[in-house]
């Protein structure tokens, strides 16, 4: 992690929609809760006319790799560097005998990560059964998050119905 990469990260953070890590260091090292990483991490760096316009990190495991983060300059958004990073990482995985590729999060209610679903054959881990299933079968209502959110809404409505004061703090 260099000062130049941290600065590019800071600028990226300013136009990234949604919550994001405070720094590149916190993104890669779990907010400093660990002194280092247990994985072999690699960087893909993107240049245009000799100028760095983005970078991406991925971790390497025994039989898989996992995309960690993609950072790019605002003017480079038109190049779809996130998707390009995925393709380069998948190519690297194949050349290095890795069987699985994890592209990172996809969130059904947040389309900013939908570009990852352009990969054919994406599976998800169904929490209830522990089975990998095709993404096309994914139903948000079957996830623990949906159940928790539903329970919180019901509890809130019940408190309001009983005219009890409450707050989340």
TIVO-2410 file (N, C-alpha, C; in nm, 3 decimals):
# residues 169
REC num residu      c1      c2      c3 atome chaine
REC   1      X   0.087  -0.118   0.000     N      A
REC   1      X   0.000   0.000   0.000    CA      A
REC   1      X   0.090   0.123   0.000     C      A
REC   2      X   0.075   0.203  -0.101     N      A
REC   2      X   0.157   0.323  -0.114    CA      A
REC   2      X   0.070   0.447  -0.089     C      A
REC   3      X   0.131   0.561  -0.060     N      A
REC   3      X   0.053   0.685  -0.046    CA      A
REC   3      X  -0.028   0.716  -0.172     C      A
REC   4      X   0.028   0.686  -0.289     N      A
REC   4      X  -0.043   0.711  -0.415    CA      A
REC   4      X  -0.170   0.626  -0.424     C      A
REC   5      X  -0.161   0.499  -0.385     N      A
REC   5      X  -0.278   0.411  -0.388    CA      A
REC   5      X  -0.382   0.455  -0.284     C      A
REC   6      X  -0.335   0.494  -0.166     N      A
REC   6      X  -0.429   0.544  -0.063    CA      A
REC   6      X  -0.501   0.669  -0.114     C      A
REC   7      X  -0.430   0.756  -0.185     N      A
REC   7      X  -0.492   0.877  -0.239    CA      A
REC   7      X  -0.595   0.841  -0.347     C      A
REC   8      X  -0.561   0.747  -0.434     N      A
REC   8      X  -0.656   0.704  -0.536    CA      A
REC   8      X  -0.779   0.641  -0.468     C      A
REC   9      X  -0.756   0.566  -0.363     N      A
REC   9      X  -0.866   0.507  -0.287    CA      A
REC   9      X  -0.954   0.617  -0.229     C      A
REC  10      X  -0.893   0.720  -0.170     N      A
REC  10      X  -0.969   0.830  -0.110    CA      A
REC  10      X  -1.057   0.898  -0.215     C      A
REC  11      X  -1.001   0.922  -0.333     N      A
REC  11      X  -1.080   0.985  -0.439    CA      A
REC  11      X  -1.192   0.891  -0.485     C      A
REC  12      X  -1.162   0.762  -0.500     N      A
REC  12      X  -1.263   0.663  -0.539    CA      A
REC  12      X  -1.378   0.663  -0.438     C      A
REC  13      X  -1.343   0.667  -0.312     N      A
REC  13      X  -1.442   0.667  -0.204    CA      A
REC  13      X  -1.538   0.785  -0.217     C      A
REC  14      X  -1.491   0.898  -0.269     N      A
REC  14      X  -1.576   1.017  -0.279    CA      A
REC  14      X  -1.685   1.003  -0.385     C      A
REC  15      X  -1.668   0.918  -0.486     N      A
REC  15      X  -1.772   0.902  -0.587    CA      A
REC  15      X  -1.833   0.762  -0.588     C      A
REC  16      X  -1.791   0.677  -0.498     N      A
REC  16      X  -1.852   0.545  -0.483    CA      A
REC  16      X  -1.983   0.562  -0.409     C      A
REC  17      X  -2.090   0.507  -0.463     N      A
REC  17      X  -2.221   0.520  -0.399    CA      A
REC  17      X  -2.235   0.417  -0.288     C      A
REC  18      X  -2.266   0.463  -0.169     N      A
REC  18      X  -2.286   0.372  -0.056    CA      A
REC  18      X  -2.172   0.379   0.043     C      A
REC  19      X  -2.185   0.299   0.148     N      A
REC  19      X  -2.083   0.296   0.252    CA      A
REC  19      X  -1.958   0.226   0.200     C      A
REC  20      X  -1.845   0.269   0.253     N      A
REC  20      X  -1.720   0.213   0.205    CA      A
REC  20      X  -1.616   0.224   0.315     C      A
REC  21      X  -1.511   0.148   0.304     N      A
REC  21      X  -1.403   0.149   0.402    CA      A
REC  21      X  -1.343   0.289   0.416     C      A
REC  22      X  -1.283   0.313   0.531     N      A
REC  22      X  -1.219   0.442   0.557    CA      A
REC  22      X  -1.089   0.461   0.480     C      A
REC  23      X  -1.017   0.350   0.457     N      A
REC  23      X  -0.888   0.359   0.390    CA      A
REC  23      X  -0.863   0.228   0.316     C      A
REC  24      X  -0.767   0.229   0.228     N      A
REC  24      X  -0.728   0.107   0.158    CA      A
REC  24      X  -0.674   0.006   0.260     C      A
REC  25      X  -0.596   0.055   0.354     N      A
REC  25      X  -0.542  -0.034   0.457    CA      A
REC  25      X  -0.655  -0.104   0.533     C      A
REC  26      X  -0.759  -0.030   0.572     N      A
REC  26      X  -0.870  -0.094   0.645    CA      A
REC  26      X  -0.946  -0.192   0.556     C      A
REC  27      X  -0.954  -0.165   0.428     N      A
REC  27      X  -1.023  -0.256   0.336    CA      A
REC  27      X  -0.949  -0.389   0.325     C      A
REC  28      X  -0.819  -0.383   0.328     N      A
REC  28      X  -0.739  -0.504   0.310    CA      A
REC  28      X  -0.706  -0.576   0.440     C      A
REC  29      X  -0.711  -0.506   0.551     N      A
REC  29      X  -0.670  -0.565   0.678    CA      A
REC  29      X  -0.778  -0.557   0.785     C      A
REC  30      X  -0.903  -0.568   0.747     N      A
REC  30      X  -1.013  -0.578   0.843    CA      A
REC  30      X  -1.010  -0.470   0.949     C      A
REC  31      X  -0.999  -0.346   0.909     N      A
REC  31      X  -0.999  -0.234   1.002    CA      A
REC  31      X  -0.890  -0.243   1.107     C      A
REC  32      X  -0.781  -0.308   1.075     N      A
REC  32      X  -0.668  -0.314   1.166    CA      A
REC  32      X  -0.682  -0.416   1.277     C      A
REC  33      X  -0.786  -0.500   1.273     N      A
REC  33      X  -0.804  -0.597   1.379    CA      A
REC  33      X  -0.704  -0.712   1.369     C      A
REC  34      X  -0.640  -0.724   1.255     N      A
REC  34      X  -0.540  -0.828   1.236    CA      A
REC  34      X  -0.409  -0.761   1.193     C      A
REC  35      X  -0.298  -0.813   1.240     N      A
REC  35      X  -0.171  -0.751   1.202    CA      A
REC  35      X  -0.135  -0.773   1.056     C      A
REC  36      X  -0.194  -0.870   0.992     N      A
REC  36      X  -0.164  -0.900   0.852    CA      A
REC  36      X  -0.273  -0.985   0.794     C      A
REC  37      X  -0.245  -1.048   0.687     N      A
REC  37      X  -0.343  -1.134   0.622    CA      A
REC  37      X  -0.291  -1.276   0.620     C      A
REC  38      X  -0.382  -1.370   0.619     N      A
REC  38      X  -0.341  -1.511   0.616    CA      A
REC  38      X  -0.334  -1.563   0.473     C      A
REC  39      X  -0.367  -1.478   0.375     N      A
REC  39      X  -0.369  -1.519   0.236    CA      A
REC  39      X  -0.252  -1.460   0.159     C      A
REC  40      X  -0.222  -1.524   0.048     N      A
REC  40      X  -0.132  -1.463  -0.049    CA      A
REC  40      X  -0.217  -1.367  -0.129     C      A
REC  41      X  -0.186  -1.241  -0.127     N      A
REC  41      X  -0.263  -1.140  -0.199    CA      A
REC  41      X  -0.184  -1.090  -0.318     C      A
REC  42      X  -0.255  -1.068  -0.428     N      A
REC  42      X  -0.194  -1.020  -0.552    CA      A
REC  42      X  -0.264  -0.892  -0.596     C      A
REC  43      X  -0.190  -0.813  -0.671     N      A
REC  43      X  -0.245  -0.689  -0.724    CA      A
REC  43      X  -0.242  -0.691  -0.876     C      A
REC  44      X  -0.349  -0.643  -0.936     N      A
REC  44      X  -0.355  -0.615  -1.079    CA      A
REC  44      X  -0.359  -0.463  -1.089     C      A
REC  45      X  -0.270  -0.406  -1.168     N      A
REC  45      X  -0.264  -0.261  -1.181    CA      A
REC  45      X  -0.294  -0.222  -1.325     C      A
REC  46      X  -0.376  -0.119  -1.343     N      A
REC  46      X  -0.416  -0.073  -1.475    CA      A
REC  46      X  -0.351   0.062  -1.506     C      A
REC  47      X  -0.293   0.071  -1.625     N      A
REC  47      X  -0.228   0.193  -1.669    CA      A
REC  47      X  -0.285   0.237  -1.804     C      A
REC  48      X  -0.288   0.367  -1.824     N      A
REC  48      X  -0.320   0.423  -1.955    CA      A
REC  48      X  -0.219   0.534  -1.982     C      A
REC  49      X  -0.149   0.521  -2.093     N      A
REC  49      X  -0.045   0.617  -2.129    CA      A
REC  49      X   0.056   0.638  -2.015     C      A
REC  50      X   0.093   0.530  -1.950     N      A
REC  50      X   0.193   0.536  -1.844    CA      A
REC  50      X   0.142   0.584  -1.709     C      A
REC  51      X   0.013   0.618  -1.700     N      A
REC  51      X  -0.044   0.668  -1.575    CA      A
REC  51      X  -0.135   0.561  -1.514     C      A
REC  52      X  -0.118   0.535  -1.384     N      A
REC  52      X  -0.204   0.437  -1.318    CA      A
REC  52      X  -0.346   0.491  -1.311     C      A
REC  53      X  -0.442   0.411  -1.361     N      A
REC  53      X  -0.582   0.452  -1.359    CA      A
REC  53      X  -0.666   0.360  -1.270     C      A
REC  54      X  -0.605   0.255  -1.215     N      A
REC  54      X  -0.679   0.168  -1.126    CA      A
REC  54      X  -0.595   0.051  -1.079     C      A
REC  55      X  -0.648  -0.019  -0.979     N      A
REC  55      X  -0.583  -0.139  -0.929    CA      A
REC  55      X  -0.687  -0.228  -0.863     C      A
REC  56      X  -0.652  -0.353  -0.850     N      A
REC  56      X  -0.743  -0.453  -0.796    CA      A
REC  56      X  -0.661  -0.553  -0.716     C      A
REC  57      X  -0.719  -0.602  -0.606     N      A
REC  57      X  -0.653  -0.704  -0.525    CA      A
REC  57      X  -0.735  -0.832  -0.523     C      A
REC  58      X  -0.664  -0.945  -0.521     N      A
REC  58      X  -0.731  -1.073  -0.502    CA      A
REC  58      X  -0.646  -1.161  -0.413     C      A
REC  59      X  -0.713  -1.249  -0.338     N      A
REC  59      X  -0.646  -1.342  -0.248    CA      A
REC  59      X  -0.644  -1.480  -0.311     C      A
REC  60      X  -0.537  -1.553  -0.283     N      A
REC  60      X  -0.519  -1.686  -0.340    CA      A
REC  60      X  -0.524  -1.789  -0.228     C      A
REC  61      X  -0.611  -1.888  -0.246     N      A
REC  61      X  -0.622  -1.999  -0.153    CA      A
REC  61      X  -0.570  -2.126  -0.217     C      A
REC  62      X  -0.597  -2.238  -0.152     N      A
REC  62      X  -0.547  -2.367  -0.201    CA      A
REC  62      X  -0.601  -2.402  -0.339     C      A
REC  63      X  -0.733  -2.394  -0.357     N      A
REC  63      X  -0.792  -2.430  -0.486    CA      A
REC  63      X  -0.882  -2.320  -0.543     C      A
REC  64      X  -0.869  -2.198  -0.488     N      A
REC  64      X  -0.956  -2.089  -0.533    CA      A
REC  64      X  -0.885  -1.954  -0.518     C      A
REC  65      X  -0.947  -1.854  -0.580     N      A
REC  65      X  -0.905  -1.716  -0.557    CA      A
REC  65      X  -1.031  -1.634  -0.530     C      A
REC  66      X  -1.013  -1.521  -0.461     N      A
REC  66      X  -1.125  -1.434  -0.427    CA      A
REC  66      X  -1.089  -1.289  -0.457     C      A
REC  67      X  -1.173  -1.224  -0.534     N      A
REC  67      X  -1.155  -1.082  -0.562    CA      A
REC  67      X  -1.184  -1.005  -0.433     C      A
REC  68      X  -1.099  -0.910  -0.398     N      A
REC  68      X  -1.114  -0.837  -0.274    CA      A
REC  68      X  -1.167  -0.696  -0.297     C      A
REC  69      X  -1.101  -0.621  -0.384     N      A
REC  69      X  -1.144  -0.483  -0.405    CA      A
REC  69      X  -1.091  -0.432  -0.539     C      A
REC  70      X  -1.169  -0.347  -0.604     N      A
REC  70      X  -1.131  -0.282  -0.729    CA      A
REC  70      X  -1.141  -0.132  -0.708     C      A
REC  71      X  -1.035  -0.061  -0.738     N      A
REC  71      X  -1.030   0.084  -0.723    CA      A
REC  71      X  -0.987   0.142  -0.857     C      A
REC  72      X  -1.052   0.251  -0.899     N      A
REC  72      X  -1.014   0.312  -1.026    CA      A
REC  72      X  -1.046   0.460  -1.025     C      A
REC  73      X  -0.977   0.532  -1.112     N      A
REC  73      X  -1.000   0.676  -1.126    CA      A
REC  73      X  -1.136   0.700  -1.189     C      A
REC  74      X  -1.198   0.810  -1.154     N      A
REC  74      X  -1.333   0.841  -1.204    CA      A
REC  74      X  -1.336   0.843  -1.357     C      A
REC  75      X  -1.233   0.897  -1.418     N      A
REC  75      X  -1.229   0.904  -1.564    CA      A
REC  75      X  -1.211   0.767  -1.629     C      A
REC  76      X  -1.178   0.665  -1.550     N      A
REC  76      X  -1.161   0.529  -1.603    CA      A
REC  76      X  -1.287   0.445  -1.589     C      A
REC  77      X  -1.394   0.501  -1.534     N      A
REC  77      X  -1.518   0.424  -1.514    CA      A
REC  77      X  -1.570   0.368  -1.646     C      A
REC  78      X  -1.552   0.441  -1.753     N      A
REC  78      X  -1.603   0.398  -1.883    CA      A
REC  78      X  -1.536   0.271  -1.936     C      A
REC  79      X  -1.425   0.231  -1.877     N      A
REC  79      X  -1.354   0.113  -1.923    CA      A
REC  79      X  -1.399  -0.017  -1.857     C      A
REC  80      X  -1.492  -0.010  -1.763     N      A
REC  80      X  -1.541  -0.130  -1.691    CA      A
REC  80      X  -1.425  -0.210  -1.631     C      A
REC  81      X  -1.340  -0.142  -1.556     N      A
REC  81      X  -1.222  -0.208  -1.500    CA      A
REC  81      X  -1.259  -0.317  -1.400     C      A
REC  82      X  -1.374  -0.305  -1.333     N      A
REC  82      X  -1.416  -0.411  -1.242    CA      A
REC  82      X  -1.438  -0.541  -1.316     C      A
REC  83      X  -1.506  -0.534  -1.430     N      A
REC  83      X  -1.529  -0.655  -1.510    CA      A
REC  83      X  -1.399  -0.704  -1.572     C      A
REC  84      X  -1.317  -0.611  -1.617     N      A
REC  84      X  -1.189  -0.649  -1.675    CA      A
REC  84      X  -1.101  -0.719  -1.571     C      A
REC  85      X  -1.103  -0.667  -1.448     N      A
REC  85      X  -1.026  -0.730  -1.339    CA      A
REC  85      X  -1.076  -0.872  -1.316     C      A
REC  86      X  -1.206  -0.892  -1.318     N      A
REC  86      X  -1.262  -1.027  -1.301    CA      A
REC  86      X  -1.208  -1.121  -1.409     C      A
REC  87      X  -1.211  -1.076  -1.532     N      A
REC  87      X  -1.164  -1.161  -1.643    CA      A
REC  87      X  -1.014  -1.193  -1.628     C      A
REC  88      X  -0.934  -1.093  -1.591     N      A
REC  88      X  -0.792  -1.118  -1.572    CA      A
REC  88      X  -0.766  -1.214  -1.455     C      A
REC  89      X  -0.843  -1.197  -1.347     N      A
REC  89      X  -0.826  -1.284  -1.231    CA      A
REC  89      X  -0.870  -1.426  -1.263     C      A
REC  90      X  -0.977  -1.440  -1.338     N      A
REC  90      X  -1.021  -1.574  -1.377    CA      A
REC  90      X  -0.917  -1.640  -1.467     C      A
REC  91      X  -0.859  -1.563  -1.558     N      A
REC  91      X  -0.755  -1.616  -1.645    CA      A
REC  91      X  -0.635  -1.661  -1.561     C      A
REC  92      X  -0.594  -1.578  -1.464     N      A
REC  92      X  -0.484  -1.613  -1.376    CA      A
REC  92      X  -0.515  -1.741  -1.299     C      A
REC  93      X  -0.637  -1.752  -1.248     N      A
REC  93      X  -0.679  -1.870  -1.171    CA      A
REC  93      X  -0.666  -1.996  -1.257     C      A
REC  94      X  -0.714  -1.989  -1.381     N      A
REC  94      X  -0.706  -2.105  -1.470    CA      A
REC  94      X  -0.563  -2.145  -1.500     C      A
REC  95      X  -0.478  -2.047  -1.526     N      A
REC  95      X  -0.338  -2.075  -1.558    CA      A
REC  95      X  -0.262  -2.129  -1.438     C      A
REC  96      X  -0.313  -2.104  -1.317     N      A
REC  96      X  -0.244  -2.146  -1.196    CA      A
REC  96      X  -0.315  -2.259  -1.123     C      A
REC  97      X  -0.400  -2.331  -1.195     N      A
REC  97      X  -0.461  -2.453  -1.143    CA      A
REC  97      X  -0.565  -2.433  -1.035     C      A
REC  98      X  -0.626  -2.317  -1.028     N      A
REC  98      X  -0.730  -2.293  -0.928    CA      A
REC  98      X  -0.865  -2.333  -0.985     C      A
REC  99      X  -0.944  -2.401  -0.905     N      A
REC  99      X  -1.072  -2.455  -0.950    CA      A
REC  99      X  -1.188  -2.356  -0.935     C      A
REC 100      X  -1.180  -2.268  -0.836     N      A
REC 100      X  -1.292  -2.179  -0.805    CA      A
REC 100      X  -1.250  -2.034  -0.808     C      A
REC 101      X  -1.346  -1.949  -0.844     N      A
REC 101      X  -1.325  -1.805  -0.843    CA      A
REC 101      X  -1.442  -1.740  -0.771     C      A
REC 102      X  -1.413  -1.658  -0.671     N      A
REC 102      X  -1.515  -1.585  -0.598    CA      A
REC 102      X  -1.505  -1.438  -0.637     C      A
REC 103      X  -1.606  -1.385  -0.708     N      A
REC 103      X  -1.598  -1.247  -0.757    CA      A
REC 103      X  -1.629  -1.141  -0.652     C      A
REC 104      X  -1.668  -1.182  -0.532     N      A
REC 104      X  -1.707  -1.085  -0.429    CA      A
REC 104      X  -1.857  -1.078  -0.418     C      A
REC 105      X  -1.903  -0.979  -0.345     N      A
REC 105      X  -2.044  -0.967  -0.314    CA      A
REC 105      X  -2.129  -0.932  -0.434     C      A
REC 106      X  -2.248  -0.988  -0.434     N      A
REC 106      X  -2.357  -0.944  -0.520    CA      A
REC 106      X  -2.474  -0.922  -0.425     C      A
REC 107      X  -2.545  -0.813  -0.442     N      A
REC 107      X  -2.655  -0.782  -0.351    CA      A
REC 107      X  -2.781  -0.758  -0.433     C      A
REC 108      X  -2.881  -0.844  -0.415     N      A
REC 108      X  -3.002  -0.833  -0.495    CA      A
REC 108      X  -3.071  -0.698  -0.490     C      A
REC 109      X  -3.063  -0.629  -0.378     N      A
REC 109      X  -3.129  -0.499  -0.366    CA      A
REC 109      X  -3.035  -0.383  -0.396     C      A
REC 110      X  -2.913  -0.413  -0.439     N      A
REC 110      X  -2.816  -0.309  -0.470    CA      A
REC 110      X  -2.750  -0.341  -0.604     C      A
REC 111      X  -2.794  -0.277  -0.710     N      A
REC 111      X  -2.746  -0.312  -0.845    CA      A
REC 111      X  -2.602  -0.273  -0.876     C      A
REC 112      X  -2.532  -0.202  -0.787     N      A
REC 112      X  -2.396  -0.160  -0.822    CA      A
REC 112      X  -2.300  -0.277  -0.839     C      A
REC 113      X  -2.336  -0.396  -0.787     N      A
REC 113      X  -2.250  -0.513  -0.802    CA      A
REC 113      X  -2.301  -0.610  -0.908     C      A
REC 114      X  -2.406  -0.573  -0.980     N      A
REC 114      X  -2.467  -0.663  -1.079    CA      A
REC 114      X  -2.372  -0.700  -1.192     C      A
REC 115      X  -2.270  -0.619  -1.217     N      A
REC 115      X  -2.178  -0.652  -1.327    CA      A
REC 115      X  -2.115  -0.789  -1.304     C      A
REC 116      X  -2.101  -0.832  -1.180     N      A
REC 116      X  -2.042  -0.962  -1.150    CA      A
REC 116      X  -2.131  -1.076  -1.198     C      A
REC 117      X  -2.259  -1.049  -1.211     N      A
REC 117      X  -2.352  -1.153  -1.254    CA      A
REC 117      X  -2.345  -1.176  -1.405     C      A
REC 118      X  -2.265  -1.098  -1.475     N      A
REC 118      X  -2.245  -1.121  -1.618    CA      A
REC 118      X  -2.160  -1.245  -1.642     C      A
REC 119      X  -2.094  -1.293  -1.537     N      A
REC 119      X  -2.016  -1.417  -1.547    CA      A
REC 119      X  -2.115  -1.532  -1.557     C      A
REC 120      X  -2.095  -1.621  -1.651     N      A
REC 120      X  -2.185  -1.736  -1.661    CA      A
REC 120      X  -2.151  -1.838  -1.554     C      A
REC 121      X  -2.255  -1.902  -1.501     N      A
REC 121      X  -2.235  -2.009  -1.404    CA      A
REC 121      X  -2.211  -1.963  -1.262     C      A
REC 122      X  -2.259  -1.843  -1.225     N      A
REC 122      X  -2.242  -1.794  -1.089    CA      A
REC 122      X  -2.334  -1.874  -0.995     C      A
REC 123      X  -2.278  -1.920  -0.886     N      A
REC 123      X  -2.354  -1.992  -0.784    CA      A
REC 123      X  -2.353  -1.912  -0.655     C      A
REC 124      X  -2.445  -1.945  -0.566     N      A
REC 124      X  -2.448  -1.886  -0.434    CA      A
REC 124      X  -2.461  -1.997  -0.331     C      A
REC 125      X  -2.417  -1.970  -0.209     N      A
REC 125      X  -2.426  -2.067  -0.102    CA      A
REC 125      X  -2.557  -2.045  -0.027     C      A
REC 126      X  -2.644  -2.143  -0.032     N      A
REC 126      X  -2.771  -2.133   0.040    CA      A
REC 126      X  -2.744  -2.164   0.187     C      A
REC 127      X  -2.772  -2.068   0.272     N      A
REC 127      X  -2.741  -2.081   0.414    CA      A
REC 127      X  -2.814  -2.196   0.481     C      A
REC 128      X  -2.940  -2.215   0.448     N      A
REC 128      X  -3.022  -2.317   0.516    CA      A
REC 128      X  -2.972  -2.459   0.492     C      A
REC 129      X  -2.923  -2.484   0.370     N      A
REC 129      X  -2.882  -2.622   0.336    CA      A
REC 129      X  -2.731  -2.640   0.326     C      A
REC 130      X  -2.658  -2.529   0.313     N      A
REC 130      X  -2.514  -2.538   0.292    CA      A
REC 130      X  -2.478  -2.583   0.152     C      A
REC 131      X  -2.573  -2.578   0.059     N      A
REC 131      X  -2.550  -2.621  -0.079    CA      A
REC 131      X  -2.525  -2.501  -0.170     C      A
REC 132      X  -2.441  -2.526  -0.272     N      A
REC 132      X  -2.421  -2.425  -0.376    CA      A
REC 132      X  -2.529  -2.443  -0.480     C      A
REC 133      X  -2.594  -2.332  -0.517     N      A
REC 133      X  -2.704  -2.336  -0.614    CA      A
REC 133      X  -2.684  -2.228  -0.719     C      A
REC 134      X  -2.742  -2.246  -0.837     N      A
REC 134      X  -2.731  -2.143  -0.942    CA      A
REC 134      X  -2.794  -2.011  -0.898     C      A
REC 135      X  -2.728  -1.901  -0.932     N      A
REC 135      X  -2.776  -1.769  -0.893    CA      A
REC 135      X  -2.921  -1.746  -0.937     C      A
REC 136      X  -2.960  -1.803  -1.046     N      A
REC 136      X  -3.097  -1.782  -1.096    CA      A
REC 136      X  -3.201  -1.833  -0.998     C      A
REC 137      X  -3.165  -1.923  -0.907     N      A
REC 137      X  -3.259  -1.975  -0.808    CA      A
REC 137      X  -3.262  -1.893  -0.678     C      A
REC 138      X  -3.177  -1.792  -0.669     N      A
REC 138      X  -3.168  -1.713  -0.547    CA      A
REC 138      X  -3.297  -1.637  -0.522     C      A
REC 139      X  -3.344  -1.643  -0.398     N      A
REC 139      X  -3.462  -1.567  -0.357    CA      A
REC 139      X  -3.428  -1.496  -0.227     C      A
REC 140      X  -3.433  -1.365  -0.227     N      A
REC 140      X  -3.398  -1.287  -0.110    CA      A
REC 140      X  -3.483  -1.325   0.011     C      A
REC 141      X  -3.608  -1.358  -0.013     N      A
REC 141      X  -3.698  -1.392   0.098    CA      A
REC 141      X  -3.656  -1.519   0.172     C      A
REC 142      X  -3.569  -1.598   0.113     N      A
REC 142      X  -3.523  -1.721   0.178    CA      A
REC 142      X  -3.392  -1.702   0.257     C      A
REC 143      X  -3.345  -1.580   0.269     N      A
REC 143      X  -3.219  -1.555   0.338    CA      A
REC 143      X  -3.242  -1.514   0.483     C      A
REC 144      X  -3.144  -1.539   0.570     N      A
REC 144      X  -3.157  -1.494   0.709    CA      A
REC 144      X  -3.177  -1.343   0.720     C      A
REC 145      X  -3.113  -1.266   0.632     N      A
REC 145      X  -3.127  -1.121   0.636    CA      A
REC 145      X  -3.273  -1.081   0.622     C      A
REC 146      X  -3.341  -1.143   0.530     N      A
REC 146      X  -3.483  -1.112   0.507    CA      A
REC 146      X  -3.564  -1.148   0.632     C      A
REC 147      X  -3.536  -1.263   0.690     N      A
REC 147      X  -3.607  -1.305   0.812    CA      A
REC 147      X  -3.582  -1.207   0.926     C      A
REC 148      X  -3.456  -1.164   0.945     N      A
REC 148      X  -3.424  -1.070   1.052    CA      A
REC 148      X  -3.493  -0.936   1.028     C      A
REC 149      X  -3.487  -0.889   0.906     N      A
REC 149      X  -3.550  -0.761   0.874    CA      A
REC 149      X  -3.700  -0.769   0.897     C      A
REC 150      X  -3.762  -0.879   0.859     N      A
REC 150      X  -3.905  -0.898   0.879    CA      A
REC 150      X  -3.938  -0.899   1.029     C      A
REC 151      X  -3.856  -0.966   1.110     N      A
REC 151      X  -3.879  -0.972   1.254    CA      A
REC 151      X  -3.864  -0.834   1.318     C      A
REC 152      X  -3.767  -0.756   1.273     N      A
REC 152      X  -3.748  -0.621   1.327    CA      A
REC 152      X  -3.866  -0.533   1.292     C      A
REC 153      X  -3.914  -0.542   1.170     N      A
REC 153      X  -4.030  -0.462   1.129    CA      A
REC 153      X  -4.153  -0.500   1.212     C      A
REC 154      X  -4.174  -0.629   1.233     N      A
REC 154      X  -4.288  -0.673   1.315    CA      A
REC 154      X  -4.275  -0.624   1.458     C      A
REC 155      X  -4.154  -0.631   1.516     N      A
REC 155      X  -4.132  -0.582   1.652    CA      A
REC 155      X  -4.157  -0.431   1.660     C      A
REC 156      X  -4.106  -0.358   1.563     N      A
REC 156      X  -4.128  -0.213   1.560    CA      A
REC 156      X  -4.276  -0.180   1.556     C      A
REC 157      X  -4.349  -0.250   1.467     N      A
REC 157      X  -4.492  -0.224   1.455    CA      A
REC 157      X  -4.566  -0.258   1.583     C      A
REC 158      X  -4.521  -0.363   1.651     N      A
REC 158      X  -4.586  -0.401   1.778    CA      A
REC 158      X  -4.561  -0.295   1.885     C      A
REC 159      X  -4.438  -0.244   1.893     N      A
REC 159      X  -4.409  -0.138   1.989    CA      A
REC 159      X  -4.494  -0.015   1.960     C      A
REC 160      X  -4.503   0.022   1.832     N      A
REC 160      X  -4.586   0.137   1.797    CA      A
REC 160      X  -4.731   0.113   1.835     C      A
REC 161      X  -4.780  -0.009   1.811     N      A
REC 161      X  -4.918  -0.044   1.843    CA      A
REC 161      X  -4.947  -0.039   1.992     C      A
REC 162      X  -4.847  -0.064   2.075     N      A
REC 162      X  -4.865  -0.061   2.221    CA      A
REC 162      X  -4.837   0.077   2.279     C      A
REC 163      X  -4.803   0.170   2.191     N      A
REC 163      X  -4.773   0.307   2.231    CA      A
REC 163      X  -4.659   0.312   2.332     C      A
REC 164      X  -4.555   0.229   2.310     N      A
REC 164      X  -4.438   0.228   2.396    CA      A
REC 164      X  -4.326   0.306   2.328     C      A
REC 165      X  -4.255   0.383   2.405     N      A
REC 165      X  -4.141   0.455   2.349    CA      A
REC 165      X  -4.022   0.362   2.336     C      A
REC 166      X  -3.948   0.375   2.230     N      A
REC 166      X  -3.829   0.293   2.211    CA      A
REC 166      X  -3.738   0.363   2.111     C      A
REC 167      X  -3.613   0.322   2.113     N      A
REC 167      X  -3.518   0.377   2.017    CA      A
REC 167      X  -3.407   0.277   1.997     C      A
REC 168      X  -3.342   0.287   1.884     N      A
REC 168      X  -3.226   0.205   1.855    CA      A
REC 168      X  -3.105   0.291   1.887     C      A
REC 169      X  -3.014   0.241   1.967     N      A
REC 169      X  -2.903   0.326   2.008    CA      A
REC 169      X  -2.780   0.260   2.019     C      A
***
